[in-house]
Amino acid sequence: MKDAALLLGISARQFKGFAAERKEGAAHAIQNAFHSVTVSDCSGWFRSCGYVL
């Protein structure tokens, strides 16, 4: 879960906040998490991997 949160550019605590007990809820939580990712989050992640944008 920590790796997924890092990939999404959010804290593990925020990611856990999106978690749900049911499959439908989990799918909705993941969708919400992806919608919270900004362009800045993505570019920052690629820069941290050594890519020049």
PQR file of N, CA, C, O and H, with PARSE charges and radii, in Angstrom:
ATOM      1  N   MET A   1       0.834  -1.187   0.000 -0.4000 1.5000
ATOM      2  CA  MET A   1       0.000   0.000   0.000 -0.0000 2.0000
ATOM      3  C   MET A   1       0.874   1.243   0.000  0.5500 1.7000
ATOM      4  O   MET A   1       0.537   2.238  -0.642 -0.5500 1.4000
ATOM      5  N   LYS A   2       1.981   1.198   0.705 -0.4000 1.5000
ATOM      6  CA  LYS A   2       2.868   2.356   0.769 -0.0000 2.0000
ATOM      7  C   LYS A   2       3.388   2.716  -0.617  0.5500 1.7000
ATOM      8  O   LYS A   2       3.458   3.896  -0.962 -0.5500 1.4000
ATOM      9  H   LYS A   2       2.255   0.390   1.226  0.4000 1.0000
ATOM     10  N   ASP A   3       3.757   1.703  -1.423 -0.4000 1.5000
ATOM     11  CA  ASP A   3       4.241   1.965  -2.776 -0.0000 2.0000
ATOM     12  C   ASP A   3       3.159   2.590  -3.640  0.5500 1.7000
ATOM     13  O   ASP A   3       3.443   3.491  -4.429 -0.5500 1.4000
ATOM     14  H   ASP A   3       3.700   0.745  -1.143  0.4000 1.0000
ATOM     15  N   ALA A   4       1.931   2.127  -3.505 -0.4000 1.5000
ATOM     16  CA  ALA A   4       0.828   2.692  -4.278 -0.0000 2.0000
ATOM     17  C   ALA A   4       0.597   4.147  -3.897  0.5500 1.7000
ATOM     18  O   ALA A   4       0.370   4.993  -4.762 -0.5500 1.4000
ATOM     19  H   ALA A   4       1.701   1.395  -2.864  0.4000 1.0000
ATOM     20  N   ALA A   5       0.655   4.435  -2.616 -0.4000 1.5000
ATOM     21  CA  ALA A   5       0.471   5.814  -2.159 -0.0000 2.0000
ATOM     22  C   ALA A   5       1.596   6.695  -2.681  0.5500 1.7000
ATOM     23  O   ALA A   5       1.355   7.827  -3.100 -0.5500 1.4000
ATOM     24  H   ALA A   5       0.840   3.748  -1.913  0.4000 1.0000
ATOM     25  N   LEU A   6       2.832   6.179  -2.657 -0.4000 1.5000
ATOM     26  CA  LEU A   6       3.971   6.939  -3.163 -0.0000 2.0000
ATOM     27  C   LEU A   6       3.804   7.214  -4.648  0.5500 1.7000
ATOM     28  O   LEU A   6       4.066   8.326  -5.105 -0.5500 1.4000
ATOM     29  H   LEU A   6       3.027   5.259  -2.316  0.4000 1.0000
ATOM     30  N   LEU A   7       3.375   6.220  -5.399 -0.4000 1.5000
ATOM     31  CA  LEU A   7       3.154   6.380  -6.830 -0.0000 2.0000
ATOM     32  C   LEU A   7       2.092   7.433  -7.108  0.5500 1.7000
ATOM     33  O   LEU A   7       2.200   8.184  -8.077 -0.5500 1.4000
ATOM     34  H   LEU A   7       3.163   5.316  -5.027  0.4000 1.0000
ATOM     35  N   LEU A   8       1.084   7.491  -6.277 -0.4000 1.5000
ATOM     36  CA  LEU A   8       0.010   8.451  -6.450 -0.0000 2.0000
ATOM     37  C   LEU A   8       0.365   9.837  -5.909  0.5500 1.7000
ATOM     38  O   LEU A   8      -0.375  10.799  -6.117 -0.5500 1.4000
ATOM     39  H   LEU A   8       0.997   6.881  -5.490  0.4000 1.0000
ATOM     40  N   GLY A   9       1.480   9.931  -5.226 -0.4000 1.5000
ATOM     41  CA  GLY A   9       1.901  11.221  -4.701 -0.0000 2.0000
ATOM     42  C   GLY A   9       1.124  11.666  -3.474  0.5500 1.7000
ATOM     43  O   GLY A   9       1.028  12.860  -3.190 -0.5500 1.4000
ATOM     44  H   GLY A   9       2.081   9.150  -5.057  0.4000 1.0000
ATOM     45  N   ILE A  10       0.575  10.710  -2.752 -0.4000 1.5000
ATOM     46  CA  ILE A  10      -0.154  11.034  -1.522 -0.0000 2.0000
ATOM     47  C   ILE A  10       0.443  10.233  -0.392  0.5500 1.7000
ATOM     48  O   ILE A  10       1.179   9.273  -0.625 -0.5500 1.4000
ATOM     49  H   ILE A  10       0.654   9.740  -2.983  0.4000 1.0000
ATOM     50  N   SER A  11       0.135  10.614   0.823 -0.4000 1.5000
ATOM     51  CA  SER A  11       0.664   9.882   1.966 -0.0000 2.0000
ATOM     52  C   SER A  11      -0.076   8.553   2.127  0.5500 1.7000
ATOM     53  O   SER A  11      -1.209   8.388   1.675 -0.5500 1.4000
ATOM     54  H   SER A  11      -0.462  11.394   1.012  0.4000 1.0000
ATOM     55  N   ALA A  12       0.597   7.624   2.781 -0.4000 1.5000
ATOM     56  CA  ALA A  12      -0.035   6.327   3.042 -0.0000 2.0000
ATOM     57  C   ALA A  12      -1.285   6.526   3.889  0.5500 1.7000
ATOM     58  O   ALA A  12      -2.263   5.791   3.751 -0.5500 1.4000
ATOM     59  H   ALA A  12       1.517   7.758   3.148  0.4000 1.0000
ATOM     60  N   ARG A  13      -1.246   7.521   4.762 -0.4000 1.5000
ATOM     61  CA  ARG A  13      -2.404   7.795   5.616 -0.0000 2.0000
ATOM     62  C   ARG A  13      -3.599   8.234   4.766  0.5500 1.7000
ATOM     63  O   ARG A  13      -4.724   7.796   5.005 -0.5500 1.4000
ATOM     64  H   ARG A  13      -0.451   8.118   4.873  0.4000 1.0000
ATOM     65  N   GLN A  14      -3.357   9.104   3.769 -0.4000 1.5000
ATOM     66  CA  GLN A  14      -4.442   9.524   2.889 -0.0000 2.0000
ATOM     67  C   GLN A  14      -4.971   8.335   2.095  0.5500 1.7000
ATOM     68  O   GLN A  14      -6.179   8.181   1.914 -0.5500 1.4000
ATOM     69  H   GLN A  14      -2.443   9.460   3.575  0.4000 1.0000
ATOM     70  N   PHE A  15      -4.049   7.496   1.625 -0.4000 1.5000
ATOM     71  CA  PHE A  15      -4.459   6.339   0.842 -0.0000 2.0000
ATOM     72  C   PHE A  15      -5.331   5.410   1.676  0.5500 1.7000
ATOM     73  O   PHE A  15      -6.336   4.891   1.189 -0.5500 1.4000
ATOM     74  H   PHE A  15      -3.067   7.620   1.772  0.4000 1.0000
ATOM     75  N   LYS A  16      -4.949   5.202   2.922 -0.4000 1.5000
ATOM     76  CA  LYS A  16      -5.743   4.352   3.806 -0.0000 2.0000
ATOM     77  C   LYS A  16      -7.123   4.956   4.029  0.5500 1.7000
ATOM     78  O   LYS A  16      -8.104   4.235   4.214 -0.5500 1.4000
ATOM     79  H   LYS A  16      -4.133   5.624   3.317  0.4000 1.0000
ATOM     80  N   GLY A  17      -7.192   6.281   4.010 -0.4000 1.5000
ATOM     81  CA  GLY A  17      -8.471   6.957   4.176 -0.0000 2.0000
ATOM     82  C   GLY A  17      -9.428   6.647   3.037  0.5500 1.7000
ATOM     83  O   GLY A  17     -10.645   6.693   3.211 -0.5500 1.4000
ATOM     84  H   GLY A  17      -6.395   6.866   3.860  0.4000 1.0000
ATOM     85  N   PHE A  18      -8.874   6.330   1.868 -0.4000 1.5000
ATOM     86  CA  PHE A  18      -9.707   5.996   0.719 -0.0000 2.0000
ATOM     87  C   PHE A  18     -10.152   4.524   0.732  0.5500 1.7000
ATOM     88  O   PHE A  18     -11.027   4.124  -0.037 -0.5500 1.4000
ATOM     89  H   PHE A  18      -7.885   6.292   1.727  0.4000 1.0000
ATOM     90  N   ALA A  19      -9.543   3.733   1.609 -0.4000 1.5000
ATOM     91  CA  ALA A  19      -9.822   2.299   1.620 -0.0000 2.0000
ATOM     92  C   ALA A  19     -11.276   2.019   2.002  0.5500 1.7000
ATOM     93  O   ALA A  19     -11.922   2.798   2.702 -0.5500 1.4000
ATOM     94  H   ALA A  19      -8.832   4.058   2.234  0.4000 1.0000
ATOM     95  N   ALA A  20     -11.757   0.891   1.520 -0.4000 1.5000
ATOM     96  CA  ALA A  20     -13.132   0.492   1.809 -0.0000 2.0000
ATOM     97  C   ALA A  20     -13.178  -1.004   2.079  0.5500 1.7000
ATOM     98  O   ALA A  20     -12.274  -1.740   1.684 -0.5500 1.4000
ATOM     99  H   ALA A  20     -11.232   0.258   0.951  0.4000 1.0000
ATOM    100  N   GLU A  21     -14.231  -1.454   2.751 -0.4000 1.5000
ATOM    101  CA  GLU A  21     -14.342  -2.864   3.107 -0.0000 2.0000
ATOM    102  C   GLU A  21     -14.854  -3.711   1.952  0.5500 1.7000
ATOM    103  O   GLU A  21     -14.564  -4.906   1.897 -0.5500 1.4000
ATOM    104  H   GLU A  21     -14.966  -0.856   3.073  0.4000 1.0000
ATOM    105  N   ARG A  22     -15.597  -3.132   1.040 -0.4000 1.5000
ATOM    106  CA  ARG A  22     -16.183  -3.920  -0.045 -0.0000 2.0000
ATOM    107  C   ARG A  22     -15.478  -3.633  -1.361  0.5500 1.7000
ATOM    108  O   ARG A  22     -14.834  -2.596  -1.520 -0.5500 1.4000
ATOM    109  H   ARG A  22     -15.832  -2.162   1.085  0.4000 1.0000
ATOM    110  N   LYS A  23     -15.603  -4.557  -2.298 -0.4000 1.5000
ATOM    111  CA  LYS A  23     -14.958  -4.388  -3.602 -0.0000 2.0000
ATOM    112  C   LYS A  23     -15.423  -3.122  -4.303  0.5500 1.7000
ATOM    113  O   LYS A  23     -14.611  -2.392  -4.872 -0.5500 1.4000
ATOM    114  H   LYS A  23     -16.126  -5.400  -2.169  0.4000 1.0000
ATOM    115  N   GLU A  24     -16.704  -2.861  -4.268 -0.4000 1.5000
ATOM    116  CA  GLU A  24     -17.229  -1.671  -4.936 -0.0000 2.0000
ATOM    117  C   GLU A  24     -16.654  -0.410  -4.294  0.5500 1.7000
ATOM    118  O   GLU A  24     -16.287   0.547  -4.975 -0.5500 1.4000
ATOM    119  H   GLU A  24     -17.363  -3.454  -3.806  0.4000 1.0000
ATOM    120  N   GLY A  25     -16.589  -0.441  -2.976 -0.4000 1.5000
ATOM    121  CA  GLY A  25     -16.036   0.694  -2.252 -0.0000 2.0000
ATOM    122  C   GLY A  25     -14.552   0.876  -2.542  0.5500 1.7000
ATOM    123  O   GLY A  25     -14.066   2.001  -2.661 -0.5500 1.4000
ATOM    124  H   GLY A  25     -16.887  -1.219  -2.423  0.4000 1.0000
ATOM    125  N   ALA A  26     -13.839  -0.238  -2.653 -0.4000 1.5000
ATOM    126  CA  ALA A  26     -12.410  -0.173  -2.949 -0.0000 2.0000
ATOM    127  C   ALA A  26     -12.193   0.413  -4.343  0.5500 1.7000
ATOM    128  O   ALA A  26     -11.306   1.245  -4.536 -0.5500 1.4000
ATOM    129  H   ALA A  26     -14.233  -1.152  -2.556  0.4000 1.0000
ATOM    130  N   ALA A  27     -12.995  -0.014  -5.308 -0.4000 1.5000
ATOM    131  CA  ALA A  27     -12.873   0.523  -6.667 -0.0000 2.0000
ATOM    132  C   ALA A  27     -13.144   2.023  -6.665  0.5500 1.7000
ATOM    133  O   ALA A  27     -12.450   2.783  -7.340 -0.5500 1.4000
ATOM    134  H   ALA A  27     -13.715  -0.690  -5.151  0.4000 1.0000
ATOM    135  N   HIS A  28     -14.136   2.442  -5.918 -0.4000 1.5000
ATOM    136  CA  HIS A  28     -14.464   3.863  -5.825 -0.0000 2.0000
ATOM    137  C   HIS A  28     -13.331   4.625  -5.135  0.5500 1.7000
ATOM    138  O   HIS A  28     -12.984   5.734  -5.540 -0.5500 1.4000
ATOM    139  H   HIS A  28     -14.700   1.824  -5.369  0.4000 1.0000
ATOM    140  N   ALA A  29     -12.763   4.028  -4.100 -0.4000 1.5000
ATOM    141  CA  ALA A  29     -11.656   4.661  -3.376 -0.0000 2.0000
ATOM    142  C   ALA A  29     -10.438   4.834  -4.277  0.5500 1.7000
ATOM    143  O   ALA A  29      -9.785   5.876  -4.245 -0.5500 1.4000
ATOM    144  H   ALA A  29     -13.045   3.126  -3.771  0.4000 1.0000
ATOM    145  N   ILE A  30     -10.133   3.822  -5.076 -0.4000 1.5000
ATOM    146  CA  ILE A  30      -9.003   3.914  -6.004 -0.0000 2.0000
ATOM    147  C   ILE A  30      -9.265   4.988  -7.050  0.5500 1.7000
ATOM    148  O   ILE A  30      -8.367   5.757  -7.392 -0.5500 1.4000
ATOM    149  H   ILE A  30     -10.664   2.975  -5.102  0.4000 1.0000
ATOM    150  N   GLN A  31     -10.479   5.042  -7.552 -0.4000 1.5000
ATOM    151  CA  GLN A  31     -10.837   6.076  -8.528 -0.0000 2.0000
ATOM    152  C   GLN A  31     -10.662   7.462  -7.909  0.5500 1.7000
ATOM    153  O   GLN A  31     -10.119   8.358  -8.557 -0.5500 1.4000
ATOM    154  H   GLN A  31     -11.209   4.417  -7.274  0.4000 1.0000
ATOM    155  N   ASN A  32     -11.104   7.651  -6.688 -0.4000 1.5000
ATOM    156  CA  ASN A  32     -10.937   8.934  -6.005 -0.0000 2.0000
ATOM    157  C   ASN A  32      -9.457   9.275  -5.838  0.5500 1.7000
ATOM    158  O   ASN A  32      -9.052  10.424  -6.009 -0.5500 1.4000
ATOM    159  H   ASN A  32     -11.545   6.923  -6.162  0.4000 1.0000
ATOM    160  N   ALA A  33      -8.658   8.265  -5.501 -0.4000 1.5000
ATOM    161  CA  ALA A  33      -7.223   8.492  -5.323 -0.0000 2.0000
ATOM    162  C   ALA A  33      -6.587   8.950  -6.624  0.5500 1.7000
ATOM    163  O   ALA A  33      -5.783   9.883  -6.627 -0.5500 1.4000
ATOM    164  H   ALA A  33      -8.986   7.331  -5.361  0.4000 1.0000
ATOM    165  N   PHE A  34      -6.939   8.302  -7.734 -0.4000 1.5000
ATOM    166  CA  PHE A  34      -6.377   8.699  -9.021 -0.0000 2.0000
ATOM    167  C   PHE A  34      -6.832  10.098  -9.426  0.5500 1.7000
ATOM    168  O   PHE A  34      -6.076  10.840 -10.051 -0.5500 1.4000
ATOM    169  H   PHE A  34      -7.592   7.544  -7.732  0.4000 1.0000
ATOM    170  N   HIS A  35      -8.040  10.453  -9.080 -0.4000 1.5000
ATOM    171  CA  HIS A  35      -8.538  11.791  -9.407 -0.0000 2.0000
ATOM    172  C   HIS A  35      -7.850  12.873  -8.583  0.5500 1.7000
ATOM    173  O   HIS A  35      -7.860  14.044  -8.963 -0.5500 1.4000
ATOM    174  H   HIS A  35      -8.654   9.850  -8.571  0.4000 1.0000
ATOM    175  N   SER A  36      -7.255  12.488  -7.462 -0.4000 1.5000
ATOM    176  CA  SER A  36      -6.588  13.478  -6.617 -0.0000 2.0000
ATOM    177  C   SER A  36      -5.158  13.768  -7.073  0.5500 1.7000
ATOM    178  O   SER A  36      -4.527  14.696  -6.567 -0.5500 1.4000
ATOM    179  H   SER A  36      -7.248  11.537  -7.153  0.4000 1.0000
ATOM    180  N   VAL A  37      -4.644  12.988  -8.018 -0.4000 1.5000
ATOM    181  CA  VAL A  37      -3.276  13.183  -8.510 -0.0000 2.0000
ATOM    182  C   VAL A  37      -3.257  14.375  -9.465  0.5500 1.7000
ATOM    183  O   VAL A  37      -4.085  14.477 -10.371 -0.5500 1.4000
ATOM    184  H   VAL A  37      -5.157  12.234  -8.429  0.4000 1.0000
ATOM    185  N   THR A  38      -2.299  15.271  -9.246 -0.4000 1.5000
ATOM    186  CA  THR A  38      -2.183  16.456 -10.102 -0.0000 2.0000
ATOM    187  C   THR A  38      -1.058  16.280 -11.116  0.5500 1.7000
ATOM    188  O   THR A  38      -0.247  15.359 -11.010 -0.5500 1.4000
ATOM    189  H   THR A  38      -1.627  15.188  -8.511  0.4000 1.0000
ATOM    190  N   VAL A  39      -1.022  17.165 -12.087 -0.4000 1.5000
ATOM    191  CA  VAL A  39       0.060  17.167 -13.077 -0.0000 2.0000
ATOM    192  C   VAL A  39       1.391  17.390 -12.360  0.5500 1.7000
ATOM    193  O   VAL A  39       2.406  16.787 -12.711 -0.5500 1.4000
ATOM    194  H   VAL A  39      -1.681  17.913 -12.173  0.4000 1.0000
ATOM    195  N   SER A  40       1.374  18.244 -11.375 -0.4000 1.5000
ATOM    196  CA  SER A  40       2.584  18.514 -10.594 -0.0000 2.0000
ATOM    197  C   SER A  40       3.060  17.253  -9.869  0.5500 1.7000
ATOM    198  O   SER A  40       4.263  17.002  -9.797 -0.5500 1.4000
ATOM    199  H   SER A  40       0.550  18.733 -11.089  0.4000 1.0000
ATOM    200  N   ASP A  41       2.137  16.464  -9.337 -0.4000 1.5000
ATOM    201  CA  ASP A  41       2.493  15.194  -8.688 -0.0000 2.0000
ATOM    202  C   ASP A  41       3.197  14.273  -9.679  0.5500 1.7000
ATOM    203  O   ASP A  41       4.231  13.684  -9.365 -0.5500 1.4000
ATOM    204  H   ASP A  41       1.160  16.668  -9.397  0.4000 1.0000
ATOM    205  N   CYS A  42       2.637  14.156 -10.859 -0.4000 1.5000
ATOM    206  CA  CYS A  42       3.202  13.261 -11.878 -0.0000 2.0000
ATOM    207  C   CYS A  42       4.580  13.728 -12.325  0.5500 1.7000
ATOM    208  O   CYS A  42       5.516  12.931 -12.388 -0.5500 1.4000
ATOM    209  H   CYS A  42       1.796  14.634 -11.114  0.4000 1.0000
ATOM    210  N   SER A  43       4.709  15.005 -12.631 -0.4000 1.5000
ATOM    211  CA  SER A  43       5.999  15.505 -13.100 -0.0000 2.0000
ATOM    212  C   SER A  43       7.049  15.391 -11.987  0.5500 1.7000
ATOM    213  O   SER A  43       8.208  15.079 -12.257 -0.5500 1.4000
ATOM    214  H   SER A  43       3.949  15.652 -12.580  0.4000 1.0000
ATOM    215  N   GLY A  44       6.645  15.641 -10.753 -0.4000 1.5000
ATOM    216  CA  GLY A  44       7.574  15.490  -9.634 -0.0000 2.0000
ATOM    217  C   GLY A  44       8.039  14.057  -9.474  0.5500 1.7000
ATOM    218  O   GLY A  44       9.205  13.808  -9.165 -0.5500 1.4000
ATOM    219  H   GLY A  44       5.703  15.895 -10.534  0.4000 1.0000
ATOM    220  N   TRP A  45       7.138  13.118  -9.681 -0.4000 1.5000
ATOM    221  CA  TRP A  45       7.503  11.706  -9.568 -0.0000 2.0000
ATOM    222  C   TRP A  45       8.506  11.322 -10.646  0.5500 1.7000
ATOM    223  O   TRP A  45       9.491  10.640 -10.361 -0.5500 1.4000
ATOM    224  H   TRP A  45       6.191  13.321  -9.932  0.4000 1.0000
ATOM    225  N   PHE A  46       8.267  11.754 -11.887 -0.4000 1.5000
ATOM    226  CA  PHE A  46       9.198  11.440 -12.971 -0.0000 2.0000
ATOM    227  C   PHE A  46      10.549  12.111 -12.744  0.5500 1.7000
ATOM    228  O   PHE A  46      11.589  11.513 -13.020 -0.5500 1.4000
ATOM    229  H   PHE A  46       7.468  12.308 -12.119  0.4000 1.0000
ATOM    230  N   ARG A  47      10.544  13.347 -12.243 -0.4000 1.5000
ATOM    231  CA  ARG A  47      11.810  14.033 -11.942 -0.0000 2.0000
ATOM    232  C   ARG A  47      12.579  13.284 -10.859  0.5500 1.7000
ATOM    233  O   ARG A  47      13.803  13.178 -10.928 -0.5500 1.4000
ATOM    234  H   ARG A  47       9.699  13.832 -12.019  0.4000 1.0000
ATOM    235  N   SER A  48      11.862  12.761  -9.854 -0.4000 1.5000
ATOM    236  CA  SER A  48      12.532  12.030  -8.785 -0.0000 2.0000
ATOM    237  C   SER A  48      13.154  10.731  -9.293  0.5500 1.7000
ATOM    238  O   SER A  48      14.047  10.171  -8.657 -0.5500 1.4000
ATOM    239  H   SER A  48      10.867  12.847  -9.798  0.4000 1.0000
ATOM    240  N   CYS A  49      12.677  10.261 -10.436 -0.4000 1.5000
ATOM    241  CA  CYS A  49      13.231   9.053 -11.054 -0.0000 2.0000
ATOM    242  C   CYS A  49      14.390   9.379 -11.995  0.5500 1.7000
ATOM    243  O   CYS A  49      14.998   8.480 -12.576 -0.5500 1.4000
ATOM    244  H   CYS A  49      11.952  10.716 -10.952  0.4000 1.0000
ATOM    245  N   GLY A  50      14.693  10.673 -12.141 -0.4000 1.5000
ATOM    246  CA  GLY A  50      15.827  11.067 -12.976 -0.0000 2.0000
ATOM    247  C   GLY A  50      15.470  11.512 -14.366  0.5500 1.7000
ATOM    248  O   GLY A  50      16.364  11.832 -15.149 -0.5500 1.4000
ATOM    249  H   GLY A  50      14.199  11.404 -11.669  0.4000 1.0000
ATOM    250  N   TYR A  51      14.203  11.545 -14.707 -0.4000 1.5000
ATOM    251  CA  TYR A  51      13.795  12.001 -16.027 -0.0000 2.0000
ATOM    252  C   TYR A  51      13.824  13.525 -16.091  0.5500 1.7000
ATOM    253  O   TYR A  51      13.499  14.199 -15.113 -0.5500 1.4000
ATOM    254  H   TYR A  51      13.476  11.285 -14.070  0.4000 1.0000
ATOM    255  N   VAL A  52      14.210  14.058 -17.235 -0.4000 1.5000
ATOM    256  CA  VAL A  52      14.203  15.496 -17.444 -0.0000 2.0000
ATOM    257  C   VAL A  52      12.977  15.809 -18.276  0.5500 1.7000
ATOM    258  O   VAL A  52      12.807  15.280 -19.375 -0.5500 1.4000
ATOM    259  H   VAL A  52      14.474  13.510 -18.029  0.4000 1.0000
ATOM    260  N   LEU A  53      12.126  16.670 -17.748 -0.4000 1.5000
ATOM    261  CA  LEU A  53      10.884  16.999 -18.448 -0.0000 2.0000
ATOM    262  C   LEU A  53      10.960  18.357 -19.090  0.5500 1.7000
ATOM    263  O   LEU A  53      10.000  18.796 -19.723 -0.5500 1.4000
ATOM    264  H   LEU A  53      12.265  17.099 -16.856  0.4000 1.0000
TER
END
